[in-house]
Amino acid sequence: LEVLDSLQGQGRVLGAIRFGAEDAPLTLQAVEDFQCPVCQQFEEVNGDLLQGYREGDQVAVEYRPIAFLDRASSTEYSSRALNASACVLDEGGKDAWLTYHGLLFDNQPEVKIRHDEELMRLLKPDADF
């Protein structure tokens, strides 16, 4: 299993973690940030389907975790969760990683993205925007 941890664009990425038959005719790639609420929702809605794919021989599932939402967090949860998941993968293997993957989404912090006006008001509270 080759795992890459590098900088690409604005975020950190971890190489693909593949589940399912190596010769599956189809591969579903899930690109996920552990802080992304939409990614969490995707996992909740499609969890049973993904499990069926992982256990079957017709569709392989490749997870491609990335970190791009650090700017929406004061704790850099995206990067910290990505790095922690890489450690779990390295020490415990794919099955341990998959369990941890679920735990990271289950314990995901709230994303707080502020609007530009709100950010500007932090600099100049009395300004009229």
N, C-alpha and C positions, 0 to 999 in steps of 0.2 A: 504494500500500500504506500503510494507516494503522496505525501502531504506537503503542500507548498504554503508558506506563510510569507507574504510579500506585500509591498505597497503597489497598488494599481489605482491610478486616478486619485480619488479623494478618500478611499477606504482601504481597510485591510481585508485580505481574502485568505481563505483556507482552501486547499485543493479539494476536489470532489471525493466524497465518501459514498461509495457505491454499495447498494444492496440489491439482491436479486440475481437471477441467472446471468452469467458473463456473456452468454450468447443470446440474450433476450432480443427479439426483433425491434423492440421499442425501448427508448430510455426517456424517462421523465426527469428533468433537471429542476430542482427546487433551489432557487437562489434566495437565501433568507438572512436577515439581520435579527439577532435574538432580541433586539429592542423594538422591532417593527410590529405595531399592532395588527397590521394587515397580514403579515406573515404568521402571527399567532392565530389569527382568525382562519387563515388557510389551513393550518394544521388541525384546528378544532373541527372544521367542517369536513375536511378530507382525510382525517386520520385513519378511518377504517379502510377507505379505498387505498391509501398509500400502504397500509399494512398488507392488504391483499396483494398489491403489486410486489412488495418486498419478498413475500413468501412464495409468489408464483414464478412462472418461467417465461411469461409473455412480455412483461414490462419491468425493466429495472428502474430503480430510483437512485438518482445521484443527488445528494445534498451538497450544495455549494455555499457554505456559510460565509458571510461577508460582514463588515462593520462599516456602516456609513452614517449612523445616527448619533455619534458621539456629540455632535453639536446641539442635539436636542436633550442633552443630559448633563447634569453637573458632575456625574460620577463616571462618565465614560463607560457605561454599561456595555455598549456594543463591543468595544475592543476588549474589555475585560472578560466578557462572556465568550467571545470568540477564542481568546487565548486559553481560557480555562477549558473550553471544549477540545482544543488541540491537545492539551495535557491529558485529558481523559482518554482521548483517542489513542495517544501514544502509550499510555500506561495500561489501559483496560481493553483496548480494541473497539471494533465497530459496535458491538452490542451494548457495551457500556456507554459509548458515545451516544447512541440512539436514546438510551434511557435518560442521560444527562440533557440531551437536546430537548426532551419533553419537560424536564424540570426547569430548564432555563426559560422556556415559554410560559410555564405555569407560574413562575415567580417574576415575571417581567415587570419592571417599574413603569410607571406612567410616563408617557412622552409629553414634554411640555415645550411646544413650539410657539414662540411669541410672534405676533404680527409686527411688521416694520414700525408702525406707529407706536406700538407699545414699547419697542426697543428704543426708539428715539426719545420717548418720554422719560426713560431712565436717565438719559444724558441731560435733557433740558425739561424738567418737570413743568415749568411755567410756559413753555412754548405752545403755540397754537398750530396744530398739524392738520 
